[in-house]
């Protein structure tokens, strides 16, 4: 029997690390294109390519025949003009090799203050400039962005998974996750609106520390601590920090100033929908595991110990990696 337990321990450890590596590999920021009309028919273009895309695969932005760049090359900042105006113009995003599974965010600001926002999925490479931006399209795009962010944000997911495991029952999970949601919604709004400004590297490092803290609680397994007795307090406290992390990503994406409340609201709704989906899956998984190993307390504790150690090691790596960027 001991050798079977050890095999299961190693399997659990391997699964956690493999799952972490898989999610880490897909944790990419989007390709961001910012176009501004400087005067009638003339535009500036700023392209921000995520660091995950190598230099030899940096995308080109191709214009329609009636638009021309004013200088050759592939600089990240360029000027172009359109002889027939930009309404109906189709932009093409072309990767030299292949799209590395990242989304594209496009923001077009007209000289009259009108703003168009668009989100292209990894399989979409063309965008046609609409005549008028519709609010429901903006709401849909930012909702999807919120869902995508939480589901590829491994640090936030591991924090939530630890919370769900500690909370245990469905009622405690609901209360704990609600506290986390309210807290990060407050700081997300405050940071996005410019009310509070904090250095991003420091926030990211402390987020990693919050995961280390919960992993330590799981390793020690002392059920009389504040974390185990009232996980909502810990979730709410650290939730304030995670909100700044969400805001940092939203700052990279950009918010349309004329529709800022709508974009902020639906990005947050997207985050909550993605979070709700993950929490339900995690809670069901933990419930099944508890039922399966209900009569094997030792195996249950060993699985908790090794999984928490794996999470703690990964979070420690993030912490030192992030403080190195100060």
HELIX and SHEET records of a PDB file:
HELIX    1   1 UNK A    2  UNK A   25  1                                  24    
HELIX    2   2 UNK A   55  UNK A   57  5                                   3    
HELIX    3   3 UNK A  135  UNK A  152  1                                  18    
HELIX    4   4 UNK A  154  UNK A  167  1                                  14    
HELIX    5   5 UNK A  170  UNK A  192  1                                  23    
HELIX    6   6 UNK A  200  UNK A  220  1                                  21    
HELIX    7   7 UNK A  226  UNK A  229  1                                   4    
HELIX    8   8 UNK A  231  UNK A  253  1                                  23    
HELIX    9   9 UNK A  257  UNK A  259  5                                   3    
HELIX   10  10 UNK A  260  UNK A  292  1                                  33    
HELIX   11  11 UNK A  297  UNK A  323  1                                  27    
SHEET    1   A 6 UNK A  67  UNK A  69  0                                        
SHEET    2   A 6 UNK A  77  UNK A  82 -1                                        
SHEET    3   A 6 UNK A  42  UNK A  48 -1                                        
SHEET    4   A 6 UNK A  31  UNK A  39 -1                                        
SHEET    5   A 6 UNK A 104  UNK A 109  1                                        
SHEET    6   A 6 UNK A 115  UNK A 120 -1                                        
SHEET    1   B 3 UNK A  60  UNK A  62  0                                        
SHEET    2   B 3 UNK A  90  UNK A  94 -1                                        
SHEET    3   B 3 UNK A 126  UNK A 128 -1                                        
END                                                                             
